[in-house]
Amino acid sequence: MTTAKSMPSTQDNHNNSGWKLSGTIFVLASSLATQGLMFLTAIVLARVLSKADLGVYSIVIQIQNILVLALPLAIPLALTSIIAKEQKAAEKVAHLMTTSLQLAAITTVIFGSAFVVINLLFAESIYGTPRITQYLILVLIGAILTSQFQIARGGLHGLKQMQVPAVAITLGSLAGLLAMPLAVVYGLSGALGATIIGGAVSLIIVAIGMKRTASSLTTEHILKKISLIDLGDLSKIALPLFGSSVVLFVALLIARTVLQWQGGFDEVGNFQIANNIIQAMTVIPIAIATIALPATAKLSTAGDSESASIFKFVKEAFSKSSTTAAIMVVLVTSTIYLIPIIYGRQYDEAMTAVMLIALAYGIIAPFAATLNQVLISENRTVLRMIIDVVVGLLIILGTYLLGKNWGASGLALSYGLAYTGAAVWMACLYHKKTGWNIFLRHGLLSIILALQILSFYTDYFIIATCVTILVVLIITKSDVMDIANKLLSPLLKRVRKN
């Protein structure tokens, strides 16, 4: 039997005793580039497709998102958490990664086949149109590529190798944007085809990076049968996360379908514009979450001293995420009149939905970036599943009650109310370990931003916006200065050397 090569040593990108932004700079820069490319892609889609077609695209992409979660059984997050603890055991890491890839191949066949059959039989009765069935194969191909990419990325994140996945996503997004002329020629099918091209590029790059980084991943390992021990380790974390994620994403799909029943695909198209704004807002929270999961991975076995150190990191990460989320919401709300200019006049009605969904994600962003990862690290994934189920049910109920009269804005408001409930729930769970201060500060910022949005319906919106910007900067001054200092310091050092 060939002896596995030793796993290359990796240096921590963070220090649990305090917040070190330097570990996230590369991921953040790549995320900014990625979101910029995705934003341009969204503009192209809004300009090329009709509002109704954009609504169909929104539902189709949500179906693909569910498949992306279902096919790998939420293994990527479990893989990150376990490998972060086992990274020095080369043999263990290799077995975990190959078991994950093999298991995903099996579930792809099972869930993919079931997905195609169910949608062919029931799509028209569910969505009120046979159009959805036209794109099933494209959706399935895109989901398979993305799910395999997620597993490879999960393994690399567990090894604290963040750069290759970040570059892969950025280059994949660029490839997708460059392929977007297909949407001009082939409409919605072309748009999905461009997405597949981007996913294929990302998968190829991360596969090369995984082979180089995890040098113990030999052909001998890949050809081995699935390890029942590794499967058990993965399933303990992955299955509750799988249930959690799929339930929530199915709930979001149901909510969009309810909105389509009430207002047609045009209203779903309005909501998709708001959803595009969400993607741009998640840049920094995603970068923080990428670091936070491996940073908190040892919580389930940590002693009091180590646990206190980890939660000190969590508090700092939460504070920075709260600050950046508030600033992103202000940027969205203060430039809201650019929406019809950027996307087209047909999206005038989307402005309220955009502001409401921005506020919703501003509220939940720091919790998703930090405490969600803590729940995984503490093996409280069943509790996380319960929270997500409640959130999903609240969004469906809210859409049913508000969607008929408010359209896309009703769905966005449902997000806000559900996410506020989840935020309060998690704050109550962890206030003893983090203190109430970070939550009260975040709540104050959220209230200020909500008041600014309410002023949109008055003659004082511009004044309220100026006051909001000033107040937010005053409250977050220390964080802003700290982030700016850590972002600019490396650049200034290089300038001085030159």
N, C-alpha and C positions, 0 to 999 in steps of 0.2 A: 504493500500500500504506500502510495506516495505521500510523503509528509507535507502537510500544508505549510506554505511560506508564512513567516510571521507577519502579522498585520502591521503596516507602517504606522509609526507613532504619530499621533496627532496632538496638536497643542490646543488647549482650551481657548475659545474665542471670547471668553467672558471671565469675570471674577465674581463668584457668588457673594463675596463680602461687600460688593458695591456695584453700581451700574457702570459698565465699561462699554460705551457706544462703539468703540473701535472694532469690536467683534462683529458688528452688524453693518459697518459702512459699505462693504462690498455688496452684501445682500440688498441693502437699501438702495444703492446706486443702480444695481441691476433691476430691482423692482420698479424704481422710478422709470427707467428706460422701457421696461415691459409694459407698464401701465400707460405710458405715453403712446406706445405702438398700438395697444388695445383701444385706447381712446380714439386714435386716428381711424382704426378699423371700424369702430362703432359709428363714427361720422360717415364713413363711406357707405356703410350698410343703410343708415338712415336716409342718405341721399339717393341711393340706388333703388332700394326697395320701397314699396308703398307702405303706408302705416299698417294696413291689414297684413301684408306680408311680413312686416317686422313683428307683428303680434304672433303670427304663426312661428316665426323664427324663435321668439321668446319661449314659447311652449316646447318647441322641439329641443332647444338647448337645455331646458330644465329636465326634459326626459333624459337627455344625454348625461346631465349631471348626476341623476339618480343611478344610471348605469355605471358611471365612473366610480361611484361609491359601492355599488352592489357587486361588480365583477371581482374586485380584489378583497371583498369582505372587510373593508376598513383595516386591512393588514398594514398599510404604510405607516400609520400612526403607531400601531403596536410595535412595528419593526424599529422605528426610531427610538421608542422608549426602552425596549429591551437591549438593543445594540449599544445604546448610550451607557448601559450598565456593564455590558459584556465585551466592550471593544478591544480589551487586551487579550481576549481568548480568540485567537484567529480561527481555530477549528469551529467554534461555536458560531461565530459571525458568519462564516461561509455556509454552514448548515442552515442557519436562519434565513439567509438571503435566497439560497436555492430552493428551500422548502416554500418560501413565499411565492417565488416565481412559478413553481410547478403548481401550487395550489391555485394561483390566479388563472393559470391556463385551464384547469379543470372547471373552475367556477365560470369562466368566460363561456365555455361551451354550454353549460347548464343554464345559466341565467340569460345568456344571449339568445339561445333557442327559445326559451320560455317567453322572453320579451317580444320577439318577432311574432310568435304565434298569437299571444294575447292581444297585441296591438292590431294585427291583421283582422282578428275576429271582432274586436270591440272598439277600435279607435273612432269609428264614425259615430257610434252611439254615445261615446264619452265626450268627444270634442265637438260634435255637431257638424263635422265635415270629414270627408274621406281624404283630405289633403295631407293630413299628418302621415298616413301610411306610405305616401310617395317617398318619404325621406328616411324610412326605417333602416335601410341598409347603410346609408351614409352615417346615420346616428350611431349605429352599432360599431362600425369601423372606427369612428372617432373615439368612441368610449373605450374600445379595446386598446388603442394606442395610448390613450391618456392613463388608463388604469395601470398598464405596464410601466409607464413612466413614473407614476406615483410610487410604485413599489421600489424601483431603483432609487428614486429620490429619498424615500423613507430610510433606506439602508445607509445612504451617504450622509444624511442628516444625523443618524445615530452615531456615525463615525466623526461627526462634527466637521464634515467636508461640505461646506455650504456653497462653494464657488461654482463647481461644475453644474449642479442643478439650476443655479441662478442664471448662469450663462446659457444653458440649454433652453430655459423658458424664454429668455430674451430673444435668442436667435430664432426660436420657433415662432414667436410672435411676429418677428420681422418677416419670416418666410410666409406666414399667413397673410400679412398685409400686402406683400408683394404679389401674392397669388389672388388677391381680392378682385382684380379685373375679371376673374371667372364669374363673379356675381353680376357684372354688367352684361355678360353674354348669356349666362345660364340662370340668372335670377337666384332664387333661394337655394337651388341645388348647387350652383356655383359657389355661393357663400359657404355652404357646409363643406364643399370640396376644398376650399381654401383653408378652412379650419383643420381638415384632415392632413393637409400638406404641412401645416405648422406643427401639428402633433407628431408627425413622423420625424420631422427634423429634430424636435426636442428629444424624442426617444432615442434616436441614433446617437446624439451627442452624449446624453447621460449614460447610455450603455457603454460607450467607450470610456467615459470617466469612471464608471463603476468597475470596469475590468482593470483599469490602471491603479485605482485607489485600493480596492479590496483585492490585493494580489493573491490572497488565499482562495479566491473563487476559481478553482481549477476546473478543467473539463471533467475530471473524475468526480468532483463534488456535484456538478450540474447533472451528471448522468445517474446519480444515486436516487434511490426511492425517497419518497417523502418521509421525513423523520417524525414519528408519532410524538416523541418528546418535544421537539421544536414546535410541532403543530399544537400541542397542548399549551405551551408557553404563549404562543401567538394568540390562540383562541380565548384565553382568559381575559386579555385586554381587547382583542379585536372584535369579538362577537357583540359585546354591549355597545361598542362604538359603531359597529355596523348597523345594529338596530337603531341606535340614536340618530345617526346621519341619514339613513334611508327614510325613517319615519318623518324626520324634519323636511327632507327634500320632497318627499311625496306630498306632505302637507302643503308645501309651497306650490307644487304643481297643481294640487286640487284648488288652492286659492286662486291661481291664475285661470284655471278652467272655470271656476265660479264667476270670476270677473268677465271671462269671455261670454258666458251664458247671459250675464246681465247687461254688458255693454258692447259686446262684439270684439272682434280682433283689433279694432282701432284702439280701444281702451287698453288692451294688452300691449299694443304698440307704444302707447303713452308710458305705460309702466316700464317697458324695456328701456326707454330713454333714461328713466330714473335709475334703473338697474345698472346702466352703463356708468352713471356717476358713482354708484356704490363701488364698482371695481376700481375706479381711480382713488377712492378714499381709503381703500384697504392696503395701500402700499406699505406704510410704516407698521401698522398692526401685524401684517403678515411677516414682515422682517423680524419684528420682536417675537412673534410666536415661533418662528423658525429657530431662534436661539433659546426660547424659554423652555421648550419641551425637553431637549437634552440637558438643559441647565437644572431642571427640577427633577430629573429622572430618578434620583436616589432618595426622594422624599419618603417612600414606603419603608425604607430600611435605615434612614438617617437617625442619628441620635439627636438629643435636644440641641446641642451646640451647632451641629451641621444644619439641622432643620431651621434654626433661627437665622443662620447665615443665608440659607436659600430664600427664606421669606423676606429677608432684607433686600435681596435681589428682586424678588417679586414686587415688592412695594415700589422700588425705583422704576422698574419696568412698567408697572401700572401707571405711575405718575407721568412718565414720558409718553406713554400711549394715550393717556387722557388728554394731555396737552396737544399732541399732534392731531388727535381726532377733533378736538374743539376748533383748532385752526383750520382744518380741512372743511368743517361744516361752515365756518365763517367765509371761507373762500368760495364755497358753492353758493351760499345764500346771497353774498354781496355781488356776485356776477350772474345772478339768475336770469337777468334780461338778455344774456347772451345765448340762452338755450335756443330760441327760435332762429337766431342769426346763424348759429353753428349747425343745427340739425334741420332747419327749415321751418317756415311759418306754420306748417300743419301741426307743429308740436307746441303751440302756444299753451294749450290746455295741460301740458305736462309739467309746467313750472311748479305748481303747488305740490304735485307728487314728488318732484325732484327734491324740494326743500324738506318735505316730511320724511322721505326715505333717508336723506342725508342726516337728519337729526336722529332717526332711529339707529343708524349705524354709528353715529357719534356716541350715542348712549352705550351701546353694547361693545364697541371696539376694544376698550382696555380689558374688559372681562374676558372676551374671546381670545385676546392675545396672551393673557397671563393665567387667570384662574381656571380657564378651560384646560390648560396644559397641566395645572396643579391637580385637577380632578383625575386626569389620566395617570399622572405620576403617583398619586396616592391610591391607585387602584379603585377609585370610586366611579368607575365608568357606568355602572348601573344607575347611579344618581344622576350622572350627566344625561343618560338616556331619558330618565324621567323628566328632567328639566326641558329637554328638547321636545319631548312629546307634548308637554303642556304648552310650550311656545307654539308648536305647530297647530294644535287645536285652537288656541286663541286667535291665531292668524286666520284660520279658516272661518271661525265664527265671526270675527271682525269683518272679514271680506263679505260674508253673506249679509251682515246687517248694514254695512256702510257702502258696499260696492255699487248697489243699485242707484243711489243718489249721488255718490261722490266719485264713482268710477275708479280710475287709477289712484286718485288721492285717498280713497277709502281703503284700498289695499295697503298703501304706504302708511296710513295712520294705524292700521292693524299691526303692521310690523313694529311701529313705535311703541304701542301699548304692550305688545307681547314681550318685546325686548326689555322694556322698562321693568316688567315683572320679573324677568329672568335676572336682570342686574341686581334688583333688590334681594332676590333669593340668594344669589351668590355672595352678596355683601354680608348678609346675615350669617352665612356659613363660615366666612373667614375673617370677620371683624376682630375676633379675639387674637388672631395671629398677625394681623396687619394693622389693627387699629381702625377707628372710624374716619380719621382725618382724610385719607385719600378718597374715600367714598363720598364724604360730605362735600369735598372740593369738587369732585366730578359731578355730583348732583347739582351744585350751584352753577357750574358751567352749563349744564344741560338746561336748567331753568332759564338762564339768560338767553341761550340760543333759541329756546321755544318762544320766549317773548318777542324776540326779533322776528321770527316767522309769523307770529300773530299780527305784527304790525304791517305785514305785507298787504293786508286788507284795509289799511288806513292810508291817510295822506302823509304819514310820518315814517314811512319805511326807510327812506334814505337817512334821516336823522337817527333812527333806531339802529341802523346798520353801522353808522360811524361810532355811536356810543358803544355798541356791542364789541366792535373791533378793539376799541380802547380798553374796555373793561376786561376782555379776555386776555389781552396782552399784559395788563397789570397783574392779573391773577396768576398767569403762567410765566411771568418774567424770569424767574430763576431757572425753570426748566428750559425755556427758549435759549437763554444765555449758555447754559450747560451744553445743550445739543449743538449750538452754533460753534462753541469753543472746541468741542471734540470733533466736529466735522471739518473745521477750518485748520486746526492745529497741524495735521499731517501735511496739508497743502502749504502752509506757511513755512514749515520746516524744509520742505523741498525747495521752495523759492529761495530761502536763505542759503541753502547749500549751493544752489546754482549761481 
